[in-house]
Amino acid sequence: VTLPMMALGGMAVQGALDQRAAIAQVETAIASMGNVAGRTAEQLAKNADALEMNSLVDADVILTKVTANLLTFGNVAGEVFDRAQQAVLDISQRLGTDLTSATVMVGKALNDPINGLAALGKTGALTKEWIAANKEMIKGLVQTGQIAKAQDMILQALEKQYRGAAKAAADTSPW
């Protein structure tokens, strides 16, 4: 009886340490970049908890590999930031890519929509046809200071292709 209780206690302590390390990474990213995302570390932790419930990824992993890395892209903020995190989880699940790579790909595309489209095309995350059809419109939006609209176009396209992939995986997992 004692051994299982000790094991559970050890797992709880390790979970708390992992969570604290993840929060520290987020706090460090906020400190180095300023609060460009418009979210506090506490808000981001709560969001990671919500994302965990609809994916196969633990909140501390989301904070470390998605949130902290996405915070380094200074033009990704507010609702765009929140949508980008979900898009990363969905893309990673569907394409079978690691979270860091998916985060960098989405972060680059949203941070610099004109040049970021190329990365999305190279990986196949967005079709070359979609990029060709929308590149000039995105370029025009960015050049007229409407970066949020350009980001929204990119996120809509990603969401159309990948939305729900992380939740579907979570819903089918017996664990």
Backbone as JSON Lines, residues from 0, in Angstrom:
{"i":0,"aa":"V","n":[0.83,-1.19,0.0],"ca":[0.0,0.0,0.0],"c":[0.87,1.26,0.0]}
{"i":1,"aa":"T","n":[1.95,1.23,0.73],"ca":[2.81,2.4,0.85],"c":[3.53,2.72,-0.46]}
{"i":2,"aa":"L","n":[4.0,1.7,-1.14],"ca":[4.75,1.92,-2.39],"c":[3.93,2.65,-3.44]}
{"i":3,"aa":"P","n":[2.68,2.24,-3.72],"ca":[1.9,3.0,-4.7],"c":[1.64,4.44,-4.27]}
{"i":4,"aa":"M","n":[1.44,4.65,-2.98],"ca":[1.2,6.01,-2.48],"c":[2.45,6.88,-2.68]}
{"i":5,"aa":"M","n":[3.62,6.3,-2.44],"ca":[4.87,7.03,-2.65],"c":[5.05,7.35,-4.13]}
{"i":6,"aa":"A","n":[4.71,6.41,-4.99],"ca":[4.83,6.64,-6.43],"c":[3.91,7.77,-6.88]}
{"i":7,"aa":"L","n":[2.68,7.78,-6.39],"ca":[1.74,8.85,-6.72],"c":[2.25,10.19,-6.22]}
{"i":8,"aa":"G","n":[2.8,10.21,-5.03],"ca":[3.36,11.44,-4.48],"c":[4.52,11.94,-5.33]}
{"i":9,"aa":"G","n":[5.38,11.03,-5.75],"ca":[6.51,11.39,-6.6],"c":[6.04,11.95,-7.94]}
{"i":10,"aa":"M","n":[4.99,11.34,-8.51],"ca":[4.46,11.83,-9.78],"c":[3.85,13.22,-9.62]}
{"i":11,"aa":"A","n":[3.19,13.46,-8.5],"ca":[2.6,14.77,-8.24],"c":[3.68,15.84,-8.12]}
{"i":12,"aa":"V","n":[4.74,15.52,-7.4],"ca":[5.85,16.46,-7.25],"c":[6.49,16.74,-8.6]}
{"i":13,"aa":"Q","n":[6.72,15.7,-9.4],"ca":[7.32,15.89,-10.72],"c":[6.42,16.74,-11.62]}
{"i":14,"aa":"G","n":[5.12,16.5,-11.55],"ca":[4.17,17.3,-12.34],"c":[4.22,18.77,-11.95]}
{"i":15,"aa":"A","n":[4.31,19.03,-10.66],"ca":[4.39,20.42,-10.19],"c":[5.69,21.07,-10.65]}
{"i":16,"aa":"L","n":[6.78,20.33,-10.6],"ca":[8.07,20.86,-11.07],"c":[8.04,21.15,-12.57]}
{"i":17,"aa":"D","n":[7.45,20.25,-13.35],"ca":[7.34,20.45,-14.79],"c":[6.5,21.69,-15.1]}
{"i":18,"aa":"Q","n":[5.39,21.85,-14.39],"ca":[4.52,23.01,-14.59],"c":[5.26,24.3,-14.24]}
{"i":19,"aa":"R","n":[5.99,24.3,-13.15],"ca":[6.74,25.49,-12.73],"c":[7.83,25.83,-13.75]}
{"i":20,"aa":"A","n":[8.51,24.83,-14.28],"ca":[9.53,25.07,-15.3],"c":[8.9,25.65,-16.56]}
{"i":21,"aa":"A","n":[7.72,25.16,-16.92],"ca":[7.04,25.67,-18.11],"c":[6.62,27.12,-17.92]}
{"i":22,"aa":"I","n":[6.07,27.43,-16.76],"ca":[5.68,28.82,-16.45],"c":[6.9,29.73,-16.48]}
{"i":23,"aa":"A","n":[8.02,29.24,-15.99],"ca":[9.26,30.04,-16.0],"c":[9.68,30.36,-17.43]}
{"i":24,"aa":"Q","n":[9.53,29.41,-18.35],"ca":[9.86,29.67,-19.76],"c":[8.95,30.75,-20.33]}
{"i":25,"aa":"V","n":[7.67,30.69,-20.01],"ca":[6.72,31.7,-20.49],"c":[7.05,33.06,-19.9]}
{"i":26,"aa":"E","n":[7.32,33.1,-18.6],"ca":[7.66,34.37,-17.95],"c":[8.93,34.96,-18.53]}
{"i":27,"aa":"T","n":[9.9,34.12,-18.86],"ca":[11.15,34.59,-19.45],"c":[10.89,35.18,-20.84]}
{"i":28,"aa":"A","n":[10.04,34.51,-21.62],"ca":[9.71,35.02,-22.96],"c":[8.98,36.36,-22.86]}
{"i":29,"aa":"I","n":[8.05,36.47,-21.92],"ca":[7.34,37.74,-21.73],"c":[8.32,38.84,-21.32]}
{"i":30,"aa":"A","n":[9.23,38.52,-20.41],"ca":[10.21,39.5,-19.94],"c":[11.13,39.96,-21.06]}
{"i":31,"aa":"S","n":[11.54,39.03,-21.93],"ca":[12.48,39.41,-22.99],"c":[11.8,40.14,-24.14]}
{"i":32,"aa":"M","n":[10.55,39.8,-24.43],"ca":[9.86,40.42,-25.57],"c":[8.93,41.55,-25.15]}
{"i":33,"aa":"G","n":[8.67,41.69,-23.86],"ca":[7.61,42.59,-23.42],"c":[6.3,41.84,-23.6]}
{"i":34,"aa":"N","n":[5.24,42.4,-23.14],"ca":[3.97,41.7,-23.23],"c":[3.3,41.97,-24.56]}
{"i":35,"aa":"V","n":[3.99,41.64,-25.65],"ca":[3.45,41.9,-26.98],"c":[2.22,41.06,-27.29]}
{"i":36,"aa":"A","n":[2.09,39.9,-26.66],"ca":[0.94,39.04,-26.92],"c":[-0.32,39.55,-26.23]}
{"i":37,"aa":"G","n":[-0.15,40.45,-25.27],"ca":[-1.3,40.97,-24.56],"c":[-1.9,39.99,-23.58]}
{"i":38,"aa":"R","n":[-1.11,39.05,-23.11],"ca":[-1.56,38.03,-22.18],"c":[-0.56,37.92,-21.03]}
{"i":39,"aa":"T","n":[-1.07,37.7,-19.82],"ca":[-0.2,37.47,-18.67],"c":[0.18,35.99,-18.64]}
{"i":40,"aa":"A","n":[1.2,35.68,-17.86],"ca":[1.62,34.28,-17.7],"c":[0.47,33.45,-17.13]}
{"i":41,"aa":"E","n":[-0.28,34.03,-16.2],"ca":[-1.41,33.32,-15.61],"c":[-2.49,33.02,-16.68]}
{"i":42,"aa":"Q","n":[-2.79,34.0,-17.52],"ca":[-3.77,33.79,-18.59],"c":[-3.29,32.71,-19.56]}
{"i":43,"aa":"L","n":[-2.01,32.75,-19.88],"ca":[-1.45,31.77,-20.81],"c":[-1.47,30.37,-20.21]}
{"i":44,"aa":"A","n":[-1.24,30.27,-18.9],"ca":[-1.29,28.96,-18.23],"c":[-2.71,28.4,-18.25]}
{"i":45,"aa":"K","n":[-3.69,29.25,-18.01],"ca":[-5.1,28.82,-18.06],"c":[-5.46,28.38,-19.47]}
{"i":46,"aa":"N","n":[-4.98,29.13,-20.46],"ca":[-5.26,28.77,-21.85],"c":[-4.61,27.42,-22.2]}
{"i":47,"aa":"A","n":[-3.41,27.19,-21.71],"ca":[-2.73,25.91,-21.95],"c":[-3.51,24.76,-21.31]}
{"i":48,"aa":"D","n":[-4.06,25.01,-20.13],"ca":[-4.89,23.98,-19.48],"c":[-6.11,23.65,-20.35]}
{"i":49,"aa":"A","n":[-6.73,24.68,-20.91],"ca":[-7.9,24.46,-21.78],"c":[-7.49,23.73,-23.06]}
{"i":50,"aa":"L","n":[-6.35,24.09,-23.63],"ca":[-5.87,23.41,-24.84],"c":[-5.55,21.95,-24.54]}
{"i":51,"aa":"E","n":[-5.02,21.68,-23.36],"ca":[-4.69,20.3,-22.96],"c":[-5.93,19.41,-22.99]}
{"i":52,"aa":"M","n":[-7.07,19.97,-22.59],"ca":[-8.29,19.18,-22.51],"c":[-8.81,18.78,-23.9]}
{"i":53,"aa":"N","n":[-8.33,19.45,-24.94],"ca":[-8.77,19.17,-26.3],"c":[-7.63,18.73,-27.2]}
{"i":54,"aa":"S","n":[-6.64,18.07,-26.6],"ca":[-5.51,17.57,-27.39],"c":[-4.86,16.43,-26.6]}
{"i":55,"aa":"L","n":[-3.84,15.85,-27.19],"ca":[-3.08,14.8,-26.5],"c":[-1.82,15.37,-25.85]}
{"i":56,"aa":"V","n":[-1.74,16.68,-25.71],"ca":[-0.54,17.36,-25.24],"c":[-0.77,17.93,-23.85]}
{"i":57,"aa":"D","n":[0.17,17.68,-22.93],"ca":[0.1,18.21,-21.58],"c":[0.28,19.73,-21.59]}
{"i":58,"aa":"A","n":[-0.35,20.4,-20.64],"ca":[-0.28,21.85,-20.56],"c":[1.16,22.36,-20.43]}
{"i":59,"aa":"D","n":[1.99,21.67,-19.65],"ca":[3.37,22.13,-19.5],"c":[4.14,22.03,-20.81]}
{"i":60,"aa":"V","n":[3.82,21.04,-21.63],"ca":[4.46,20.92,-22.95],"c":[3.95,22.02,-23.87]}
{"i":61,"aa":"I","n":[2.66,22.32,-23.81],"ca":[2.11,23.42,-24.6],"c":[2.8,24.73,-24.22]}
{"i":62,"aa":"L","n":[2.94,24.97,-22.92],"ca":[3.58,26.21,-22.47],"c":[5.02,26.31,-22.94]}
{"i":63,"aa":"T","n":[5.75,25.21,-22.88],"ca":[7.17,25.21,-23.22],"c":[7.41,25.25,-24.73]}
{"i":64,"aa":"K","n":[6.72,24.4,-25.47],"ca":[7.02,24.23,-26.89],"c":[6.17,25.1,-27.82]}
{"i":65,"aa":"V","n":[5.0,25.53,-27.34],"ca":[4.13,26.35,-28.18],"c":[4.12,27.79,-27.68]}
{"i":66,"aa":"T","n":[3.59,27.99,-26.48],"ca":[3.39,29.34,-25.96],"c":[4.68,30.14,-25.87]}
{"i":67,"aa":"A","n":[5.68,29.61,-25.19],"ca":[6.94,30.36,-25.0],"c":[7.59,30.68,-26.34]}
{"i":68,"aa":"N","n":[7.54,29.74,-27.28],"ca":[8.14,29.99,-28.59],"c":[7.32,31.0,-29.4]}
{"i":69,"aa":"L","n":[6.0,30.91,-29.32],"ca":[5.15,31.83,-30.07],"c":[5.29,33.25,-29.54]}
{"i":70,"aa":"L","n":[5.6,33.39,-28.25],"ca":[5.8,34.71,-27.66],"c":[6.99,35.45,-28.28]}
{"i":71,"aa":"T","n":[7.89,34.75,-28.91],"ca":[9.06,35.41,-29.5],"c":[8.73,36.1,-30.82]}
{"i":72,"aa":"F","n":[7.53,35.89,-31.33],"ca":[7.11,36.56,-32.57],"c":[6.3,37.8,-32.19]}
{"i":73,"aa":"G","n":[6.93,38.95,-32.28],"ca":[6.38,40.19,-31.76],"c":[5.11,40.7,-32.41]}
{"i":74,"aa":"N","n":[4.76,40.23,-33.59],"ca":[3.55,40.69,-34.26],"c":[2.36,39.77,-34.04]}
{"i":75,"aa":"V","n":[2.49,38.79,-33.17],"ca":[1.4,37.84,-32.92],"c":[0.83,38.16,-31.55]}
{"i":76,"aa":"A","n":[-0.41,38.68,-31.52],"ca":[-0.97,39.17,-30.27],"c":[-2.48,38.92,-30.18]}
{"i":77,"aa":"G","n":[-2.98,39.0,-28.97],"ca":[-4.41,38.94,-28.72],"c":[-5.07,37.67,-29.23]}
{"i":78,"aa":"E","n":[-6.21,37.85,-29.87],"ca":[-6.97,36.71,-30.39],"c":[-6.15,35.92,-31.41]}
{"i":79,"aa":"V","n":[-5.33,36.62,-32.19],"ca":[-4.47,35.93,-33.16],"c":[-3.54,34.97,-32.44]}
{"i":80,"aa":"F","n":[-3.0,35.39,-31.31],"ca":[-2.11,34.54,-30.52],"c":[-2.84,33.28,-30.06]}
{"i":81,"aa":"D","n":[-4.05,33.47,-29.54],"ca":[-4.84,32.34,-29.05],"c":[-5.18,31.37,-30.18]}
{"i":82,"aa":"R","n":[-5.61,31.9,-31.3],"ca":[-5.94,31.05,-32.45],"c":[-4.7,30.34,-32.98]}
{"i":83,"aa":"A","n":[-3.57,31.03,-32.94],"ca":[-2.33,30.44,-33.45],"c":[-1.93,29.22,-32.62]}
{"i":84,"aa":"Q","n":[-2.09,29.3,-31.3],"ca":[-1.75,28.15,-30.45],"c":[-2.58,26.93,-30.83]}
{"i":85,"aa":"Q","n":[-3.88,27.14,-31.02],"ca":[-4.75,26.02,-31.41],"c":[-4.37,25.5,-32.78]}
{"i":86,"aa":"A","n":[-4.05,26.41,-33.7],"ca":[-3.65,26.0,-35.05],"c":[-2.38,25.15,-35.0]}
{"i":87,"aa":"V","n":[-1.44,25.52,-34.15],"ca":[-0.21,24.75,-34.0],"c":[-0.51,23.32,-33.55]}
{"i":88,"aa":"L","n":[-1.37,23.18,-32.56],"ca":[-1.72,21.84,-32.06],"c":[-2.4,21.02,-33.15]}
{"i":89,"aa":"D","n":[-3.31,21.65,-33.9],"ca":[-4.02,20.94,-34.97],"c":[-3.08,20.54,-36.1]}
{"i":90,"aa":"I","n":[-2.23,21.46,-36.52],"ca":[-1.28,21.18,-37.61],"c":[-0.31,20.08,-37.2]}
{"i":91,"aa":"S","n":[0.23,20.19,-35.98],"ca":[1.17,19.19,-35.5],"c":[0.54,17.8,-35.49]}
{"i":92,"aa":"Q","n":[-0.7,17.73,-35.02],"ca":[-1.4,16.45,-34.97],"c":[-1.64,15.89,-36.37]}
{"i":93,"aa":"R","n":[-2.16,16.71,-37.26],"ca":[-2.53,16.24,-38.59],"c":[-1.31,15.88,-39.43]}
{"i":94,"aa":"L","n":[-0.28,16.73,-39.38],"ca":[0.9,16.5,-40.21],"c":[1.93,15.59,-39.54]}
{"i":95,"aa":"G","n":[1.72,15.29,-38.25],"ca":[2.66,14.43,-37.54],"c":[4.0,15.09,-37.32]}
{"i":96,"aa":"T","n":[4.01,16.4,-37.2],"ca":[5.25,17.13,-36.98],"c":[5.37,17.51,-35.5]}
{"i":97,"aa":"D","n":[6.56,17.83,-35.06],"ca":[6.75,18.2,-33.67],"c":[6.19,19.6,-33.41]}
{"i":98,"aa":"L","n":[5.87,19.87,-32.16],"ca":[5.24,21.14,-31.8],"c":[6.13,22.35,-32.05]}
{"i":99,"aa":"T","n":[7.42,22.21,-31.79],"ca":[8.32,23.34,-31.99],"c":[8.37,23.74,-33.46]}
{"i":100,"aa":"S","n":[8.49,22.78,-34.36],"ca":[8.51,23.08,-35.79],"c":[7.21,23.72,-36.25]}
{"i":101,"aa":"A","n":[6.1,23.18,-35.78],"ca":[4.8,23.74,-36.15],"c":[4.65,25.16,-35.61]}
{"i":102,"aa":"T","n":[5.14,25.4,-34.39],"ca":[5.06,26.73,-33.8],"c":[5.88,27.73,-34.59]}
{"i":103,"aa":"V","n":[7.1,27.36,-34.95],"ca":[7.96,28.25,-35.72],"c":[7.34,28.55,-37.09]}
{"i":104,"aa":"M","n":[6.79,27.53,-37.74],"ca":[6.18,27.71,-39.05],"c":[5.0,28.7,-38.96]}
{"i":105,"aa":"V","n":[4.1,28.48,-38.02],"ca":[2.94,29.36,-37.87],"c":[3.38,30.74,-37.39]}
{"i":106,"aa":"G","n":[4.3,30.78,-36.44],"ca":[4.79,32.06,-35.93],"c":[5.41,32.91,-37.02]}
{"i":107,"aa":"K","n":[6.24,32.32,-37.87],"ca":[6.85,33.07,-38.97],"c":[5.8,33.59,-39.94]}
{"i":108,"aa":"A","n":[4.83,32.75,-40.25],"ca":[3.79,33.16,-41.2],"c":[2.96,34.32,-40.66]}
{"i":109,"aa":"L","n":[2.67,34.31,-39.37],"ca":[1.86,35.38,-38.8],"c":[2.68,36.61,-38.47]}
{"i":110,"aa":"N","n":[3.92,36.44,-38.11],"ca":[4.79,37.56,-37.77],"c":[5.12,38.4,-39.0]}
{"i":111,"aa":"D","n":[5.34,37.73,-40.11],"ca":[5.68,38.4,-41.37],"c":[4.88,37.71,-42.48]}
{"i":112,"aa":"P","n":[3.6,38.08,-42.62],"ca":[2.72,37.35,-43.54],"c":[3.22,37.27,-44.99]}
{"i":113,"aa":"I","n":[3.88,38.27,-45.48],"ca":[4.34,38.25,-46.87],"c":[5.39,37.15,-47.06]}
{"i":114,"aa":"N","n":[6.45,37.18,-46.27],"ca":[7.51,36.2,-46.39],"c":[7.16,34.86,-45.76]}
{"i":115,"aa":"G","n":[6.29,34.88,-44.76],"ca":[5.91,33.65,-44.08],"c":[5.09,32.7,-44.92]}
{"i":116,"aa":"L","n":[4.45,33.2,-45.95],"ca":[3.67,32.33,-46.83],"c":[4.55,31.28,-47.5]}
{"i":117,"aa":"A","n":[5.78,31.65,-47.81],"ca":[6.69,30.7,-48.47],"c":[6.93,29.48,-47.59]}
{"i":118,"aa":"A","n":[7.1,29.69,-46.29],"ca":[7.33,28.56,-45.37],"c":[6.11,27.64,-45.33]}
{"i":119,"aa":"L","n":[4.93,28.24,-45.35],"ca":[3.71,27.42,-45.33],"c":[3.57,26.61,-46.62]}
{"i":120,"aa":"G","n":[4.01,27.19,-47.72],"ca":[3.96,26.48,-49.0],"c":[4.97,25.36,-49.08]}
{"i":121,"aa":"K","n":[6.18,25.61,-48.58],"ca":[7.24,24.59,-48.63],"c":[6.87,23.35,-47.82]}
{"i":122,"aa":"T","n":[6.22,23.56,-46.68],"ca":[5.86,22.43,-45.83],"c":[4.57,21.75,-46.28]}
{"i":123,"aa":"G","n":[3.84,22.42,-47.15],"ca":[2.57,21.87,-47.59],"c":[1.43,22.19,-46.65]}
{"i":124,"aa":"A","n":[1.68,23.02,-45.65],"ca":[0.62,23.39,-44.7],"c":[-0.51,24.13,-45.41]}
{"i":125,"aa":"L","n":[-0.15,24.94,-46.39],"ca":[-1.13,25.58,-47.27],"c":[-0.75,25.24,-48.7]}
{"i":126,"aa":"T","n":[-1.75,25.09,-49.54],"ca":[-1.47,24.73,-50.93],"c":[-0.84,25.89,-51.68]}
{"i":127,"aa":"K","n":[-0.05,25.57,-52.66],"ca":[0.57,26.59,-53.49],"c":[-0.5,27.39,-54.24]}
{"i":128,"aa":"E","n":[-1.61,26.72,-54.54],"ca":[-2.71,27.41,-55.22],"c":[-3.33,28.48,-54.33]}
{"i":129,"aa":"W","n":[-3.54,28.13,-53.05],"ca":[-4.1,29.12,-52.12],"c":[-3.14,30.29,-51.97]}
{"i":130,"aa":"I","n":[-1.87,29.98,-51.83],"ca":[-0.87,31.04,-51.66],"c":[-0.83,31.93,-52.89]}
{"i":131,"aa":"A","n":[-0.82,31.35,-54.09],"ca":[-0.79,32.14,-55.31],"c":[-2.03,33.03,-55.42]}
{"i":132,"aa":"A","n":[-3.18,32.5,-55.05],"ca":[-4.42,33.25,-55.16],"c":[-4.54,34.38,-54.14]}
{"i":133,"aa":"N","n":[-3.83,34.27,-53.02],"ca":[-4.01,35.24,-51.94],"c":[-2.78,36.08,-51.62]}
{"i":134,"aa":"K","n":[-1.65,35.78,-52.25],"ca":[-0.4,36.46,-51.92],"c":[-0.49,37.98,-52.11]}
{"i":135,"aa":"E","n":[-1.03,38.41,-53.23],"ca":[-1.09,39.86,-53.5],"c":[-2.03,40.57,-52.53]}
{"i":136,"aa":"M","n":[-3.14,39.91,-52.17],"ca":[-4.06,40.53,-51.22],"c":[-3.39,40.66,-49.86]}
{"i":137,"aa":"I","n":[-2.68,39.62,-49.44],"ca":[-1.97,39.68,-48.15],"c":[-0.89,40.74,-48.19]}
{"i":138,"aa":"K","n":[-0.18,40.82,-49.29],"ca":[0.86,41.83,-49.43],"c":[0.25,43.24,-49.33]}
{"i":139,"aa":"G","n":[-0.88,43.45,-49.99],"ca":[-1.55,44.74,-49.93],"c":[-2.02,45.09,-48.53]}
{"i":140,"aa":"L","n":[-2.55,44.12,-47.83],"ca":[-2.99,44.35,-46.46],"c":[-1.83,44.75,-45.56]}
{"i":141,"aa":"V","n":[-0.73,44.04,-45.68],"ca":[0.44,44.34,-44.85],"c":[0.99,45.73,-45.18]}
{"i":142,"aa":"Q","n":[1.06,46.04,-46.47],"ca":[1.62,47.33,-46.89],"c":[0.75,48.51,-46.47]}
{"i":143,"aa":"T","n":[-0.53,48.27,-46.24],"ca":[-1.42,49.34,-45.79],"c":[-1.65,49.3,-44.28]}
{"i":144,"aa":"G","n":[-0.81,48.54,-43.57],"ca":[-0.87,48.51,-42.12],"c":[-1.98,47.64,-41.54]}
{"i":145,"aa":"Q","n":[-2.55,46.77,-42.35],"ca":[-3.64,45.9,-41.9],"c":[-3.14,44.48,-41.67]}
{"i":146,"aa":"I","n":[-2.08,44.37,-40.87],"ca":[-1.45,43.07,-40.64],"c":[-2.42,42.1,-39.96]}
{"i":147,"aa":"A","n":[-3.3,42.59,-39.09],"ca":[-4.25,41.7,-38.41],"c":[-5.19,41.03,-39.42]}
{"i":148,"aa":"K","n":[-5.57,41.76,-40.45],"ca":[-6.43,41.16,-41.48],"c":[-5.67,40.11,-42.28]}
{"i":149,"aa":"A","n":[-4.4,40.38,-42.56],"ca":[-3.57,39.4,-43.27],"c":[-3.41,38.14,-42.41]}
{"i":150,"aa":"Q","n":[-3.15,38.34,-41.12],"ca":[-3.02,37.21,-40.2],"c":[-4.32,36.42,-40.13]}
{"i":151,"aa":"D","n":[-5.45,37.12,-40.12],"ca":[-6.74,36.45,-40.08],"c":[-6.95,35.58,-41.32]}
{"i":152,"aa":"M","n":[-6.56,36.09,-42.47],"ca":[-6.69,35.29,-43.7],"c":[-5.88,34.0,-43.61]}
{"i":153,"aa":"I","n":[-4.66,34.11,-43.12],"ca":[-3.8,32.93,-43.0],"c":[-4.39,31.95,-41.99]}
{"i":154,"aa":"L","n":[-4.82,32.46,-40.84],"ca":[-5.4,31.59,-39.82],"c":[-6.69,30.92,-40.31]}
{"i":155,"aa":"Q","n":[-7.52,31.66,-41.03],"ca":[-8.74,31.06,-41.58],"c":[-8.41,29.9,-42.5]}
{"i":156,"aa":"A","n":[-7.39,30.08,-43.34],"ca":[-7.0,29.01,-44.26],"c":[-6.47,27.8,-43.49]}
{"i":157,"aa":"L","n":[-5.64,28.05,-42.48],"ca":[-5.11,26.95,-41.67],"c":[-6.23,26.26,-40.89]}
{"i":158,"aa":"E","n":[-7.13,27.04,-40.34],"ca":[-8.24,26.47,-39.59],"c":[-9.16,25.65,-40.49]}
{"i":159,"aa":"K","n":[-9.36,26.11,-41.7],"ca":[-10.22,25.36,-42.63],"c":[-9.63,23.97,-42.89]}
{"i":160,"aa":"Q","n":[-8.32,23.9,-43.03],"ca":[-7.66,22.63,-43.34],"c":[-7.43,21.74,-42.12]}
{"i":161,"aa":"Y","n":[-7.15,22.33,-40.96],"ca":[-6.67,21.53,-39.84],"c":[-7.53,21.57,-38.58]}
{"i":162,"aa":"R","n":[-8.51,22.46,-38.52],"ca":[-9.3,22.63,-37.29],"c":[-9.87,21.29,-36.82]}
{"i":163,"aa":"G","n":[-9.73,21.05,-35.54],"ca":[-10.31,19.87,-34.93],"c":[-9.42,18.64,-34.89]}
{"i":164,"aa":"A","n":[-8.26,18.7,-35.53],"ca":[-7.39,17.52,-35.57],"c":[-6.92,17.12,-34.17]}
{"i":165,"aa":"A","n":[-6.52,18.08,-33.36],"ca":[-6.04,17.77,-32.0],"c":[-7.18,17.23,-31.14]}
{"i":166,"aa":"K","n":[-8.35,17.82,-31.25],"ca":[-9.5,17.36,-30.45],"c":[-9.94,15.96,-30.89]}
{"i":167,"aa":"A","n":[-9.94,15.7,-32.19],"ca":[-10.32,14.37,-32.67],"c":[-9.38,13.31,-32.12]}
{"i":168,"aa":"A","n":[-8.09,13.62,-32.08],"ca":[-7.12,12.68,-31.53],"c":[-7.37,12.46,-30.04]}
{"i":169,"aa":"A","n":[-7.66,13.53,-29.32],"ca":[-7.92,13.42,-27.88],"c":[-9.2,12.62,-27.63]}
{"i":170,"aa":"D","n":[-10.2,12.84,-28.46],"ca":[-11.48,12.14,-28.27],"c":[-11.4,10.65,-28.56]}
{"i":171,"aa":"T","n":[-10.43,10.25,-29.37],"ca":[-10.31,8.82,-29.71],"c":[-9.31,8.08,-28.83]}
{"i":172,"aa":"S","n":[-8.54,8.84,-28.03],"ca":[-7.55,8.21,-27.17],"c":[-8.22,7.63,-25.93]}
{"i":173,"aa":"P","n":[-7.97,6.36,-25.63],"ca":[-8.58,5.76,-24.44],"c":[-7.99,6.31,-23.14]}
{"i":174,"aa":"W","n":[-6.88,6.98,-23.18],"ca":[-6.23,7.49,-21.98],"c":[-6.5,8.95,-21.8]}
